[in-house]
């Protein structure tokens, strides 16, 4: 399968390298020509254990390449991932989506027929609708489906997180897009990593409940224990809970990145697929 990855930053580079290791043909596209030249020379712009070797192996086998011109790569792609940066805006701290929207405008004119566009960047709920609106506005003839596929990668463990996920979240109502994304992640699905499909319009709290049930159970259990330990009797016989302190066992390892979990769209987990079912 031919994949175009818009953005060769942390998410785009790791995702592109891992997809190519699955056997897909991947082109990582970045507007920074110097970064592209460095990547083509085997120089990594980020430090991630095992990434340089992973990139070198797949470049050598002809499955991974880097470019600054997206026209050819996007026009030949079956799936186009948007994995550009979404830094926090100064002042209000909200995600800056200008790079995501700029990427949508840039790819709109060269998308192949019945293209599947995937938002991989960390974005708020509803961003996919705006991406689709921009593409249709720029290219009214385009038949495009926008899919949400949020990433959950920790710095220092990103390759393992990508190749051994607890679950894969895909937000779309389109049956064809589901089939395309199932093929993209087929190696992981065969290894019994569950794929969760859901509507792209689910609320963020429902997404959270479906994505992190095990983690939530642990938080709730620890929270109940801390409440019992910290309970004080106030005048009048009423109990007052002490503020719960973070449990250090839940804090990621040193060097891990505490990302903003701003889910692009959602998943209700109703169509949970597992290998062998």
LOPA-896024 format. One record per atom (N, C-alpha, C, O): residue in one letter; z, x, y. Coordinates in steps of 0.02 Angstrom, whole numbers, padded with zeros to 5 digits, always signed. Layout:
BEGIN
aZXY
...
end
This chain:
BEGIN
x+00000+00042-00060
x+00000+00000+00000
x+00000+00044+00062
x+00036+00094+00065
x-00040+00025+00112
x-00045+00064+00174
x+00005+00036+00225
x+00006-00023+00240
x+00046+00081+00251
x+00099+00062+00298
x+00092+00103+00362
x+00083+00164+00359
x+00097+00070+00419
x+00100+00104+00483
x+00170+00096+00510
x+00195+00040+00516
x+00202+00151+00527
x+00270+00151+00553
x+00268+00171+00626
x+00255+00229+00643
x+00279+00122+00671
x+00277+00136+00743
x+00345+00164+00763
x+00395+00127+00765
x+00347+00228+00779
x+00409+00261+00796
x+00427+00312+00743
x+00433+00295+00684
x+00437+00374+00764
x+00456+00427+00717
x+00524+00455+00736
x+00537+00515+00731
x+00568+00409+00758
x+00637+00429+00772
x+00678+00426+00708
x+00652+00434+00653
x+00743+00414+00716
x+00787+00415+00658
x+00767+00363+00606
x+00756+00379+00547
x+00762+00301+00627
x+00746+00247+00580
x+00675+00253+00554
x+00664+00249+00494
x+00627+00264+00599
x+00557+00267+00578
x+00542+00325+00532
x+00505+00318+00483
x+00570+00384+00547
x+00556+00443+00506
x+00587+00437+00437
x+00553+00451+00387
x+00650+00417+00434
x+00683+00410+00369
x+00649+00355+00328
x+00635+00365+00269
x+00635+00298+00359
x+00604+00243+00323
x+00534+00262+00300
x+00515+00249+00242
x+00495+00293+00344
x+00427+00313+00325
x+00426+00363+00268
x+00385+00358+00223
x+00471+00412+00271
x+00474+00463+00218
x+00494+00430+00151
x+00466+00448+00099
x+00541+00384+00152
x+00563+00351+00091
x+00509+00305+00063
x+00498+00303+00002
x+00475+00269+00107
x+00420+00226+00083
x+00365+00268+00051
x+00338+00248-00001
x+00350+00325+00080
x+00299+00368+00051
x+00322+00395-00017
x+00281+00405-00062
x+00386+00407-00024
x+00413+00430-00087
x+00409+00376-00141
x+00411+00391-00201
x+00404+00312-00119
x+00394+00257-00167
x+00322+00254-00191
x+00306+00218-00239
x+00277+00292-00159
x+00207+00292-00178
x+00161+00260-00128
x+00100+00258-00139
x+00187+00234-00072
x+00145+00204-00021
x+00112+00257+00023
x+00137+00313+00029
x+00056+00238+00053
x+00023+00281+00103
x+00052+00264+00171
x+00043+00208+00195
x+00086+00311+00203
x+00123+00297+00265
x+00099+00343+00321
x+00090+00403+00311
x+00087+00313+00379
x+00074+00351+00440
x+00128+00334+00490
x+00136+00277+00509
x+00166+00385+00511
x+00217+00377+00563
x+00185+00393+00630
x+00157+00447+00639
x+00189+00346+00676
x+00155+00353+00740
x+00207+00358+00796
x+00254+00319+00799
x+00198+00407+00838
x+00244+00417+00894
x+00204+00437+00956
x+00157+00476+00951
x+00224+00410+01013
x+00188+00426+01075
x+00202+00496+01101
x+00165+00522+01143
x+00255+00528+01074
x+00272+00596+01094
x+00230+00645+01054
x+00245+00658+00995
x+00178+00673+01085
x+00132+00717+01049
x+00167+00780+01025
x+00150+00807+00972
x+00216+00805+01063
x+00251+00865+01042
x+00292+00853+00979
x+00294+00895+00935
x+00323+00794+00974
x+00360+00777+00913
x+00313+00772+00854
x+00329+00796+00799
x+00255+00743+00864
x+00206+00737+00810
x+00183+00805+00787
x+00178+00818+00726
x+00170+00851+00834
x+00150+00919+00816
x+00205+00954+00776
x+00191+00988+00727
x+00267+00945+00798
x+00324+00976+00763
x+00329+00949+00691
x+00341+00987+00644
x+00321+00884+00684
x+00325+00853+00617
x+00269+00878+00573
x+00279+00890+00513
x+00210+00885+00601
x+00154+00910+00562
x+00164+00983+00542
x+00135+01007+00493
x+00207+01018+00579
x+00223+01088+00563
x+00286+01093+00520
x+00310+01148+00506
x+00312+01036+00498
x+00370+01036+00455
x+00437+01042+00490
x+00487+01056+00458
x+00438+01033+00556
x+00500+01038+00594
x+00528+00968+00606
x+00495+00924+00633
x+00591+00959+00585
x+00622+00893+00591
x+00655+00886+00660
x+00690+00931+00682
x+00646+00829+00693
x+00678+00818+00759
x+00751+00797+00752
x+00787+00796+00802
x+00773+00781+00691
x+00842+00760+00680
x+00869+00798+00620
x+00831+00824+00579
x+00935+00800+00614
x+00966+00831+00556
x+00989+00777+00508
x+01032+00736+00524
x+00960+00776+00450
x+00978+00729+00397
x+00970+00765+00330
x+00915+00787+00314
x+01023+00772+00292
x+01019+00809+00229
x+00964+00783+00184
x+00960+00724+00169
x+00921+00829+00162
x+00868+00812+00115
x+00804+00786+00147
x+00754+00777+00113
x+00805+00773+00213
x+00747+00742+00245
x+00688+00790+00248
x+00631+00770+00234
x+00700+00852+00267
x+00646+00901+00273
x+00610+00910+00206
x+00548+00913+00204
x+00647+00914+00152
x+00617+00921+00086
x+00578+00859+00066
x+00524+00863+00036
x+00606+00801+00082
x+00572+00737+00066
x+00506+00732+00104
x+00455+00712+00076
x+00507+00749+00168
x+00446+00746+00209
x+00395+00796+00184
x+00336+00779+00176
x+00417+00858+00171
x+00370+00909+00148
x+00336+00890+00083
x+00276+00901+00074
x+00375+00862+00036
x+00347+00843-00029
x+00293+00790-00022
x+00240+00795-00053
x+00306+00739+00019
x+00258+00684+00025
x+00199+00702+00069
x+00144+00676+00059
x+00210+00744+00119
x+00152+00770+00158
x+00107+00810+00113
x+00046+00803+00115
x+00137+00853+00071
x+00098+00895+00025
x+00059+00854-00025
x+00005+00875-00046
x+00085+00796-00045
x+00051+00753-00093
x+00005+00702-00059
x-00025+00660-00092
x-00001+00707+00007
x-00049+00666+00043
x-00029+00593+00054
x-00072+00552+00071
x+00036+00578+00046
x+00057+00508+00055
x+00088+00496+00124
x+00095+00439+00144
x+00105+00549+00160
x+00139+00542+00225
x+00103+00584+00277
x+00088+00643+00265
x+00091+00555+00335
x+00060+00592+00389
x+00089+00567+00455
x+00124+00517+00458
x+00073+00604+00508
x+00100+00589+00575
x+00043+00589+00625
x-00003+00630+00621
x+00046+00543+00673
x-00007+00538+00723
x+00021+00510+00788
x+00074+00478+00788
x-00015+00522+00842
x+00005+00494+00907
x-00042+00438+00928
x-00027+00400+00974
x-00100+00432+00894
x-00148+00378+00908
x-00140+00325+00855
x-00152+00337+00795
x-00119+00265+00876
x-00105+00213+00826
x-00165+00172+00806
x-00161+00134+00758
x-00221+00177+00841
x-00277+00131+00829
x-00300+00132+00757
x-00304+00080+00725
x-00316+00191+00731
x-00342+00196+00663
x-00289+00177+00612
x-00303+00141+00564
x-00228+00203+00622
x-00175+00192+00573
x-00158+00117+00568
x-00150+00092+00512
x-00153+00083+00624
x-00135+00012+00624
x-00191-00031+00597
x-00179-00078+00560
x-00253-00014+00615
x-00309-00055+00593
x-00320-00053+00518
x-00350-00099+00490
x-00296-00001+00485
x-00303+00005+00412
x-00240-00014+00374
x-00240-00012+00313
x-00188-00032+00410
x-00123-00044+00377
x-00119-00116+00351
x-00146-00162+00382
x-00084-00124+00295
x-00069-00190+00269
x-00003-00216+00298
x+00008-00276+00303
x+00041-00169+00317
x+00106-00186+00347
x+00117-00140+00405
x+00108-00079+00399
x+00138-00167+00462
x+00154-00126+00521
x+00228-00135+00537
x+00250-00190+00554
x+00266-00081+00533
x+00337-00082+00550
x+00345-00060+00622
x+00315-00010+00644
x+00386-00096+00660
x+00406-00074+00727
x+00476-00044+00721
x+00525-00080+00708
x+00481+00021+00731
x+00545+00056+00722
x+00559+00100+00782
x+00582+00157+00774
x+00546+00074+00841
x+00558+00112+00903
x+00631+00105+00924
x+00667+00063+00897
x+00652+00145+00971
x+00721+00145+00993
x+00739+00083+01034
x+00697+00055+01069
x+00802+00062+01028
x+00828+00006+01068
x+00895+00029+01098
x+00948+00003+01079
x+00893+00075+01146
x+00956+00100+01174
x+00993+00047+01213
x+00963-00002+01235
x+01057+00057+01222
x+01098+00010+01261
x+01080+00017+01335
x+01073+00072+01361
x+01072-00040+01368
x+01057-00039+01439
x+01118-00019+01479
x+01174-00039+01463
x+01107+00019+01530
x+01162+00039+01574
x+01185-00023+01614
x+01144-00059+01643
x+01249-00033+01614
x+01276-00089+01652
x+01304-00143+01607
x+01364-00157+01607
x+01259-00176+01567
x+01283-00231+01526
x+01289-00213+01452
x+01318-00252+01414
x+01261-00156+01431
x+01268-00134+01362
x+01223-00170+01313
x+01225-00156+01253
x+01181-00216+01336
x+01135-00252+01292
x+01079-00205+01269
x+01063-00156+01302
x+01049-00222+01212
x+00994-00181+01186
x+00934-00185+01232
x+00913-00239+01254
x+00906-00127+01247
x+00845-00123+01288
x+00785-00133+01241
x+00769-00089+01201
x+00752-00190+01247
x+00697-00207+01202
x+00629-00190+01230
x+00578-00210+01202
x+00627-00154+01285
x+00563-00140+01317
x+00516-00100+01272
x+00455-00110+01273
x+00544-00054+01232
x+00502-00014+01187
x+00473-00057+01130
x+00416-00048+01109
x+00513-00104+01106
x+00490-00150+01054
x+00432-00192+01079
x+00381-00200+01046
x+00441-00220+01139
x+00389-00263+01167
x+00327-00223+01186
x+00271-00248+01179
x+00336-00162+01209
x+00278-00119+01225
x+00239-00103+01161
x+00177-00103+01162
x+00274-00091+01106
x+00241-00078+01042
x+00202-00139+01019
x+00146-00132+00993
x+00231-00199+01028
x+00196-00260+01009
x+00132-00268+01048
x+00080-00288+01020
x+00134-00254+01113
x+00074-00260+01154
x+00021-00209+01133
x-00039-00223+01134
x+00044-00149+01115
x-00003-00095+01099
x-00038-00108+01032
x-00097-00091+01025
x-00004-00137+00984
x-00035-00147+00919
x-00075-00212+00916
x-00115-00221+00870
x-00064-00257+00963
x-00093-00324+00959
x-00169-00322+00952
x-00197-00360+00912
x-00202-00279+00990
x-00275-00279+00990
x-00307-00246+00930
x-00367-00254+00919
x-00268-00210+00890
x-00298-00174+00833
x-00270-00196+00766
x-00283-00164+00715
x-00231-00249+00765
x-00203-00273+00702
x-00257-00299+00656
x-00304-00332+00679
x-00252-00284+00591
x-00301-00312+00544
x-00290-00387+00534
x-00239-00414+00555
x-00338-00419+00501
x-00333-00491+00490
x-00272-00507+00446
x-00259-00472+00398
x-00237-00560+00464
x-00177-00583+00428
x-00125-00527+00421
x-00098-00514+00368
x-00113-00494+00477
x-00067-00438+00476
x+00005-00460+00467
x+00024-00515+00488
x+00045-00417+00436
x+00117-00427+00431
x+00150-00374+00475
x+00144-00314+00462
x+00186-00397+00526
x+00221-00352+00571
x+00296-00358+00558
x+00322-00414+00554
x+00330-00302+00550
x+00400-00303+00531
x+00442-00270+00585
x+00427-00214+00605
x+00494-00304+00609
x+00540-00274+00656
x+00594-00238+00616
x+00635-00269+00581
x+00594-00172+00622
x+00643-00130+00588
x+00695-00103+00637
x+00748-00081+00616
x+00679-00106+00701
x+00726-00083+00752
x+00788-00127+00753
x+00786-00184+00730
x+00842-00101+00781
x+00904-00140+00789
x+00896-00186+00849
x+00898-00163+00907
x+00887-00250+00837
x+00871-00297+00891
x+00912-00361+00884
x+00936-00376+00829
x+00921-00398+00938
x+00959-00461+00935
x+00919-00517+00902
x+00859-00512+00892
x+00955-00570+00885
x+00924-00630+00856
x+00872-00658+00904
x+00883-00662+00965
x+00814-00677+00877
x+00761-00707+00918
x+00708-00658+00941
x+00658-00679+00969
x+00718-00593+00930
x+00669-00543+00952
x+00602-00553+00917
x+00550-00544+00948
x+00604-00571+00853
x+00542-00580+00816
x+00498-00633+00846
x+00436-00626+00847
x+00528-00687+00871
x+00489-00740+00903
x+00453-00714+00965
x+00395-00731+00978
x+00488-00672+01003
x+00457-00645+01063
x+00402-00595+01046
x+00351-00592+01079
x+00413-00555+00994
x+00361-00508+00971
x+00298-00547+00951
x+00243-00528+00969
x+00308-00601+00913
x+00250-00641+00892
x+00216-00673+00952
x+00154-00676+00955
x+00255-00696+01001
x+00225-00726+01061
x+00183-00676+01099
x+00128-00691+01122
x+00209-00614+01105
x+00173-00562+01141
x+00107-00545+01106
x+00055-00538+01138
x+00109-00539+01040
x+00048-00522+01002
x-00004-00577+01010
x-00063-00563+01019
x+00017-00640+01005
x-00030-00696+01011
x-00056-00701+01083
x-00114-00721+01093
x-00015-00683+01131
x-00037-00685+01200
x-00090-00631+01213
x-00139-00642+01248
x-00079-00571+01185
x-00125-00515+01194
x-00188-00524+01152
x-00242-00502+01172
x-00181-00556+01094
x-00237-00564+01049
x-00235-00634+01018
x-00209-00641+00962
x-00261-00685+01052
x-00256-00754+01028
x-00289-00764+00959
x-00271-00811+00924
x-00335-00721+00941
x-00370-00729+00878
x-00330-00700+00819
x-00349-00711+00761
x-00276-00665+00832
x-00238-00633+00779
x-00200-00684+00737
x-00170-00731+00763
x-00203-00675+00671
x-00163-00714+00625
x-00107-00669+00600
x-00116-00631+00553
x-00051-00674+00633
x+00003-00626+00621
x+00066-00661+00598
x+00082-00716+00620
x+00102-00628+00554
x+00168-00651+00533
x+00218-00596+00550
x+00209-00539+00530
x+00271-00614+00586
x+00322-00565+00605
x+00382-00575+00559
x+00409-00630+00553
x+00403-00521+00528
x+00457-00521+00479
x+00515-00480+00505
x+00505-00429+00537
x+00575-00501+00491
x+00635-00462+00507
x+00657-00423+00445
x+00662-00451+00391
x+00671-00359+00455
x+00695-00317+00400
x+00745-00266+00428
x+00727-00208+00435
x+00806-00288+00445
x+00854-00243+00478
x+00873-00184+00434
x+00873-00188+00373
x+00889-00129+00467
x+00909-00068+00431
x+00984-00058+00436
x+01015-00077+00486
x+01012-00027+00384
x+01083-00012+00383
x+01092+00060+00358
x+01118+00071+00303
x+01071+00108+00398
x+01072+00178+00379
x+01129+00214+00414
x+01139+00205+00474
x+01165+00255+00377
x+01218+00296+00406
x+01193+00368+00413
x+01162+00395+00367
x+01207+00398+00469
x+01188+00467+00478
x+01224+00510+00427
x+01285+00503+00416
x+01187+00554+00395
x+01216+00597+00344
x+01208+00569+00274
x+01214+00605+00225
x+01193+00504+00270
x+01183+00472+00204
x+01124+00424+00207
x+01121+00377+00166
x+01078+00434+00253
x+01025+00386+00266
x+00977+00379+00207
x+00956+00324+00190
x+00959+00435+00176
x+00911+00432+00120
x+00941+00395+00061
x+00908+00353+00030
x+01003+00410+00046
x+01037+00374-00009
x+01045+00300+00008
x+01034+00257-00034
x+01063+00285+00070
x+01071+00215+00091
x+01005+00177+00083
x+01004+00119+00063
x+00949+00211+00099
x+00884+00179+00095
x+00863+00168+00022
x+00836+00116+00004
x+00875+00218-00019
x+00851+00214-00089
x+00899+00179-00136
x+00880+00159-00191
x+00961+00171-00115
x+01011+00136-00157
x+01048+00085-00115
x+01109+00090-00107
x+01013+00035-00089
x+01046-00014-00045
x+01086-00065-00085
x+01070-00079-00143
x+01137-00093-00054
x+01173-00149-00084
x+01129-00210-00088
x+01133-00249-00135
x+01086-00218-00037
x+01040-00274-00035
x+00986-00259+00017
x+00995-00217+00061
x+00930-00294+00011
x+00874-00287+00056
x+00864-00355+00090
x+00854-00405+00056
x+00867-00357+00155
x+00864-00420+00192
x+00795-00428+00223
x+00771-00385+00259
x+00763-00485+00208
x+00697-00500+00233
x+00697-00569+00263
x+00709-00618+00227
x+00685-00574+00327
x+00686-00638+00362
x+00616-00663+00377
x+00583-00637+00422
x+00593-00712+00340
x+00528-00742+00352
x+00524-00809+00315
x+00557-00818+00263
x+00485-00855+00341
x+00472-00919+00309
x+00404-00920+00274
x+00386-00969+00242
x+00366-00865+00282
x+00297-00863+00257
x+00295-00835+00186
x+00319-00781+00172
x+00265-00874+00140
x+00263-00854+00069
x+00222-00790+00059
x+00242-00748+00019
x+00167-00784+00095
x+00126-00723+00087
x+00164-00661+00111
x+00161-00609+00079
x+00199-00668+00167
x+00237-00611+00193
x+00292-00591+00145
x+00307-00531+00137
x+00323-00640+00112
x+00373-00624+00061
x+00343-00582+00005
x+00374-00534-00018
x+00283-00601-00017
x+00250-00564-00070
x+00233-00493-00048
x+00241-00446-00087
x+00211-00485+00014
x+00195-00418+00039
x+00257-00375+00043
x+00256-00317+00023
x+00312-00403+00068
x+00374-00364+00074
x+00403-00349+00006
x+00433-00296-00004
x+00395-00394-00042
x+00419-00381-00110
x+00381-00321-00140
x+00410-00281-00176
x+00316-00316-00124
x+00278-00259-00148
x+00299-00194-00113
x+00301-00141-00144
x+00314-00199-00049
x+00337-00139-00012
x+00400-00111-00044
x+00407-00051-00053
x+00446-00156-00062
x+00511-00135-00090
x+00513-00139-00167
x+00567-00138-00196
x+00455-00144-00198
x+00453-00154-00271
x+00493-00102-00310
x+00529-00122-00357
x+00490-00037-00294
x+00530+00011-00333
x+00605-00004-00331
x+00639+00005-00381
x+00630-00026-00274
x+00701-00041-00269
x+00718-00105-00306
x+00770-00111-00337
x+00672-00154-00303
x+00683-00217-00338
x+00686-00205-00414
x+00725-00237-00449
x+00645-00160-00439
x+00645-00143-00510
x+00710-00109-00530
x+00731-00113-00588
x+00742-00076-00481
x+00806-00044-00495
x+00865-00092-00484
x+00922-00070-00480
x+00850-00156-00478
x+00900-00209-00473
x+00934-00214-00406
x+00988-00243-00400
x+00904-00185-00353
x+00930-00197-00286
x+00909-00267-00264
x+00849-00280-00261
x+00955-00312-00249
x+00937-00381-00234
x+00900-00387-00168
x+00917-00354-00119
x+00849-00428-00167
x+00812-00444-00107
x+00834-00513-00083
x+00828-00562-00121
x+00858-00517-00022
x+00879-00581+00007
x+00827-00605+00056
x+00813-00572+00106
x+00798-00663+00041
x+00749-00693+00086
x+00784-00749+00124
x+00829-00781+00099
x+00762-00759+00185
x+00790-00814+00224
x+00748-00829+00285
x+00703-00792+00303
x+00765-00884+00317
x+00730-00905+00377
x+00743-00856+00433
x+00799-00830+00439
x+00693-00841+00474
x+00704-00796+00530
x+00744-00828+00587
x+00756-00795+00638
x+00764-00890+00579
x+00799-00925+00633
x+00872-00940+00617
x+00903-00980+00651
x+00900-00907+00565
x+00970-00919+00548
x+01014-00888+00602
x+00995-00840+00635
x+01073-00917+00610
x+01119-00891+00660
x+01150-00826+00637
x+01154-00813+00577
x+01170-00784+00685
x+01195-00717+00670
x+01258-00720+00627
x+01268-00676+00584
x+01302-00770+00637
x+01363-00772+00598
x+01348-00788+00525
x+01382-00764+00480
x+01296-00829+00513
x+01276-00843+00444
x+01246-00781+00412
x+01258-00768+00353
x+01208-00743+00450
x+01181-00680+00425
x+01237-00634+00405
x+01236-00605+00351
x+01287-00628+00448
x+01342-00583+00434
x+01378-00602+00370
x+01396-00559+00329
x+01390-00667+00361
x+01425-00689+00301
x+01386-00673+00238
x+01415-00657+00186
x+01319-00678+00242
x+01279-00665+00182
x+01270-00590+00170
x+01264-00569+00113
x+01268-00551+00223
x+01255-00479+00216
x+01316-00442+00191
x+01309-00395+00151
x+01375-00460+00214
x+01433-00419+00201
x+01490-00458+00167
x+01546-00453+00191
x+01477-00495+00114
x+01531-00534+00085
x+01585-00490+00055
x+01644-00504+00063
x+01565-00437+00020
x+01615-00394-00012
x+01658-00358+00041
x+01719-00354+00034
x+01625-00333+00093
x+01662-00299+00146
x+01710-00348+00180
x+01766-00330+00196
x+01686-00409+00192
x+01729-00458+00224
x+01790-00474+00181
x+01845-00482+00207
x+01779-00479+00115
x+01836-00492+00071
x+01888-00438+00078
x+01948-00452+00081
x+01866-00375+00080
x+01914-00320+00087
x+01949-00324+00154
x+02010-00313+00158
x+01912-00339+00207
x+01943-00344+00273
x+01995-00400+00273
x+02050-00391+00299
x+01977-00457+00244
x+02023-00514+00244
x+02086-00498+00203
x+02141-00517+00224
x+02078-00464+00146
x+02136-00447+00106
x+02182-00399+00143
x+02243-00408+00144
x+02152-00349+00175
x+02193-00301+00212
x+02225-00334+00273
x+02281-00319+00291
x+02187-00380+00303
x+02214-00415+00361
x+02275-00456+00341
x+02325-00458+00378
x+02271-00490+00284
x+02329-00529+00262
x+02389-00484+00248
x+02446-00501+00264
x+02376-00426+00217
x+02431-00380+00202
x+02462-00354+00267
x+02523-00350+00273
x+02419-00336+00316
x+02446-00309+00378
x+02485-00363+00416
x+02535-00348+00449
x+02463-00425+00410
x+02499-00480+00443
x+02568-00489+00412
x+02618-00499+00447
x+02571-00484+00344
x+02636-00492+00311
x+02683-00435+00331
x+02742-00445+00344
x+02655-00373+00334
x+02696-00316+00350
x+02719-00318+00423
x+02775-00299+00440
x+02673-00342+00466
x+02688-00338+00537
x+02718-00401+00566
x+02725-00406+00627
x+02734-00450+00525
x+02759-00513+00550
x+02829-00505+00580
x+02873-00475+00550
x+02838-00531+00639
x+02904-00528+00672
x+02928-00599+00687
x+02888-00644+00699
x+02992-00607+00686
x+03021-00671+00705
x+03033-00673+00780
x+03070-00632+00807
x+03003-00721+00812
x+03012-00728+00884
x+03067-00780+00897
x+03084-00818+00853
x+03094-00782+00957
x+03144-00833+00974
x+03115-00902+00961
x+03058-00916+00977
x+03156-00945+00930
x+03133-01011+00912
x+03109-01015+00841
x+03090-01069+00818
x+03110-00958+00805
x+03093-00959+00734
x+03019-00955+00720
x+03000-00957+00661
x+02976-00949+00771
x+02904-00946+00758
x+02884-00873+00744
x+02911-00826+00773
x+02836-00866+00701
x+02814-00798+00684
x+02758-00777+00732
x+02717-00817+00752
x+02759-00715+00749
x+02707-00687+00793
x+02674-00629+00756
x+02708-00583+00733
x+02609-00630+00752
x+02573-00577+00717
x+02562-00517+00763
x+02543-00524+00821
x+02575-00459+00735
x+02559-00398+00772
x+02484-00387+00769
x+02452-00405+00720
x+02455-00357+00821
x+02384-00343+00819
x+02368-00298+00760
x+02403-00249+00747
x+02315-00315+00724
x+02297-00277+00665
x+02264-00211+00685
x+02218-00211+00726
x+02288-00157+00657
x+02259-00092+00670
x+02202-00079+00621
x+02204-00104+00564
x+02151-00041+00640
x+02096-00027+00594
x+02121+00009+00532
x+02165+00051+00535
x+02091-00009+00475
x+02107+00024+00412
x+02063+00086+00406
x+02002+00081+00406
x+02094+00145+00402
x+02056+00206+00403
x+02009+00212+00343
x+01958+00247+00347
x+02025+00178+00289
x+01982+00181+00230
x+01915+00146+00242
x+01866+00158+00206
x+01912+00103+00294
x+01850+00069+00308
x+01808+00105+00361
x+01751+00085+00375
x+01835+00159+00390
x+01798+00196+00441
x+01748+00241+00407
x+01768+00278+00361
x+01683+00241+00426
x+01633+00283+00393
x+01652+00356+00396
x+01691+00378+00439
x+01624+00395+00350
x+01638+00466+00346
x+01618+00500+00411
x+01576+00475+00449
x+01648+00559+00423
x+01633+00597+00483
x+01558+00609+00488
x+01526+00629+00439
x+01531+00598+00546
x+01460+00607+00557
x+01420+00543+00548
x+01361+00541+00565
x+01450+00492+00521
x+01414+00429+00512
x+01404+00396+00580
x+01443+00406+00626
x+01352+00358+00585
x+01335+00326+00648
x+01359+00254+00648
x+01343+00215+00603
x+01399+00237+00698
x+01423+00168+00704
x+01371+00129+00744
x+01371+00128+00805
x+01327+00096+00707
x+01272+00061+00740
x+01293-00009+00761
x+01337-00040+00731
x+01260-00033+00813
x+01270-00102+00834
x+01234-00147+00783
x+01174-00140+00772
x+01272-00194+00753
x+01241-00239+00706
x+01217-00300+00744
x+01252-00351+00749
x+01157-00293+00770
x+01126-00349+00807
x+01067-00371+00764
x+01013-00343+00768
x+01078-00422+00724
x+01028-00440+00675
x+00969-00471+00709
x+00975-00515+00752
x+00909-00447+00690
x+00849-00471+00721
x+00838-00544+00707
x+00826-00583+00753
x+00840-00563+00646
x+00838-00632+00628
x+00890-00643+00575
x+00945-00615+00581
x+00876-00682+00524
x+00931-00695+00479
x+00912-00704+00408
x+00854-00698+00388
x+00963-00720+00369
x+00955-00731+00299
x+01011-00774+00275
x+01070-00759+00288
x+00995-00827+00239
x+01048-00870+00214
x+01064-00857+00141
x+01109-00888+00113
x+01027-00810+00111
x+01042-00791+00043
x+01024-00844-00008
x+01041-00837-00067
x+00990-00898+00013
x+00977-00952-00034
x+00926-00931-00087
x+00928-00955-00144
x+00881-00886-00068
x+00830-00865-00115
x+00842-00794-00137
x+00797-00752-00133
x+00900-00779-00161
x+00917-00712-00183
x+00881-00695-00248
x+00889-00730-00298
x+00841-00641-00245
x+00804-00620-00304
x+00835-00559-00334
x+00856-00514-00298
x+00840-00557-00400
x+00863-00497-00435
x+00813-00481-00490
x+00780-00525-00517
x+00809-00418-00506
x+00764-00397-00559
x+00788-00428-00624
x+00848-00431-00638
x+00741-00450-00663
x+00758-00478-00729
x+00768-00552-00729
x+00774-00582-00782
x+00772-00583-00669
x+00781-00655-00666
x+00714-00691-00663
x+00712-00753-00660
end
